[in-house]
Amino acid sequence: MVKIRLEGTEQECQQVTPQLAEVFDVVSISDPYPNRGQSRLVRVYLEIRLDTQRQADDGATVRRPRATIRRAAGELPPP
């Protein structure tokens, strides 16, 4: 289980959540929490279940392509 924090306007978080649900097995989605101060941004927390394979609609198993994650100093080490 992995937790992901979204940060953006409430509308942005509502737009991206269904898109993430198409890619990941989303277990739970929190209510939006307002950021501190006078920010218009909110935080939404998602819990996802990692699965290396997903079932396609017809029941066949398909593999998702791996994403390349980069940071400023270079590529992250392999898992």
C-alpha positions as a Markdown table, in Angstrom:
| # | Residue | x | y | z |
|---|---|---|---|---|
| 1 | Met | 0.0 | 0.0 | 0.0 |
| 2 | Val | 1.3 | 3.4 | -1.0 |
| 3 | Lys | 0.0 | 6.8 | 0.0 |
| 4 | Ile | 0.1 | 9.7 | -2.4 |
| 5 | Arg | -0.5 | 13.4 | -1.6 |
| 6 | Leu | -2.1 | 15.6 | -4.2 |
| 7 | Glu | -1.8 | 19.4 | -3.8 |
| 8 | Gly | -3.6 | 21.8 | -6.0 |
| 9 | Thr | -6.9 | 23.6 | -6.2 |
| 10 | Glu | -9.9 | 21.6 | -5.2 |
| 11 | Gln | -11.0 | 21.4 | -8.9 |
| 12 | Glu | -7.5 | 20.2 | -10.0 |
| 13 | Cys | -7.5 | 17.5 | -7.4 |
| 14 | Gln | -11.0 | 16.4 | -8.5 |
| 15 | Gln | -9.9 | 16.3 | -12.1 |
| 16 | Val | -6.8 | 14.2 | -11.6 |
| 17 | Thr | -8.2 | 11.6 | -9.1 |
| 18 | Pro | -10.2 | 9.7 | -11.7 |
| 19 | Gln | -7.2 | 9.7 | -14.1 |
| 20 | Leu | -5.0 | 8.2 | -11.3 |
| 21 | Ala | -7.8 | 5.6 | -10.7 |
| 22 | Glu | -7.4 | 4.4 | -14.3 |
| 23 | Val | -3.7 | 3.7 | -13.7 |
| 24 | Phe | -3.7 | 2.5 | -10.1 |
| 25 | Asp | -5.9 | 0.5 | -7.8 |
| 26 | Val | -7.1 | 3.3 | -5.6 |
| 27 | Val | -8.2 | 2.0 | -2.2 |
| 28 | Ser | -9.2 | 5.3 | -0.5 |
| 29 | Ile | -9.5 | 9.1 | -1.2 |
| 30 | Ser | -9.5 | 11.6 | 1.6 |
| 31 | Asp | -11.6 | 14.8 | 1.8 |
| 32 | Pro | -9.8 | 17.9 | 0.7 |
| 33 | Tyr | -7.8 | 19.6 | 3.5 |
| 34 | Pro | -7.1 | 23.3 | 3.1 |
| 35 | Asn | -3.5 | 24.4 | 3.1 |
| 36 | Arg | -2.3 | 26.7 | 5.9 |
| 37 | Gly | -2.4 | 30.5 | 5.6 |
| 38 | Gln | -4.2 | 32.2 | 2.8 |
| 39 | Ser | -3.5 | 29.6 | 0.2 |
| 40 | Arg | -6.3 | 28.6 | -2.2 |
| 41 | Leu | -4.7 | 25.1 | -2.5 |
| 42 | Val | -5.9 | 21.9 | -0.8 |
| 43 | Arg | -4.3 | 18.5 | -0.1 |
| 44 | Val | -6.0 | 15.2 | -1.0 |
| 45 | Tyr | -4.5 | 11.9 | 0.1 |
| 46 | Leu | -4.9 | 8.7 | -1.9 |
| 47 | Glu | -4.1 | 5.2 | -0.8 |
| 48 | Ile | -3.2 | 2.9 | -3.7 |
| 49 | Arg | -2.5 | -0.8 | -3.9 |
| 50 | Leu | 0.5 | -1.6 | -6.1 |
| 51 | Asp | -0.1 | -4.3 | -8.6 |
| 52 | Thr | 2.4 | -5.2 | -11.3 |
| 53 | Gln | -0.4 | -6.5 | -13.5 |
| 54 | Arg | -4.0 | -5.4 | -14.1 |
| 55 | Gln | -6.8 | -7.3 | -15.5 |
| 56 | Ala | -8.1 | -5.9 | -18.8 |
| 57 | Asp | -11.9 | -5.7 | -19.4 |
| 58 | Asp | -11.9 | -9.0 | -21.3 |
| 59 | Gly | -10.1 | -10.8 | -18.5 |
| 60 | Ala | -6.7 | -11.0 | -20.2 |
| 61 | Thr | -3.7 | -10.0 | -18.1 |
| 62 | Val | -1.8 | -7.0 | -19.4 |
| 63 | Arg | 1.4 | -5.4 | -18.2 |
| 64 | Arg | 1.6 | -1.7 | -17.6 |
| 65 | Pro | 4.7 | 0.1 | -19.0 |
| 66 | Arg | 7.2 | 1.2 | -16.4 |
| 67 | Ala | 7.6 | 4.9 | -15.8 |
| 68 | Thr | 11.0 | 6.5 | -15.7 |
| 69 | Ile | 11.3 | 8.6 | -12.6 |
| 70 | Arg | 14.0 | 11.3 | -12.6 |
| 71 | Arg | 15.2 | 13.8 | -10.0 |
| 72 | Ala | 17.5 | 16.8 | -10.4 |
| 73 | Ala | 20.7 | 14.8 | -9.7 |
| 74 | Gly | 19.8 | 12.1 | -12.2 |
| 75 | Glu | 17.8 | 8.9 | -12.4 |
| 76 | Leu | 16.8 | 7.0 | -9.3 |
| 77 | Pro | 18.4 | 3.7 | -8.6 |
| 78 | Pro | 16.5 | 0.6 | -9.8 |
| 79 | Pro | 14.1 | -1.0 | -7.2 |
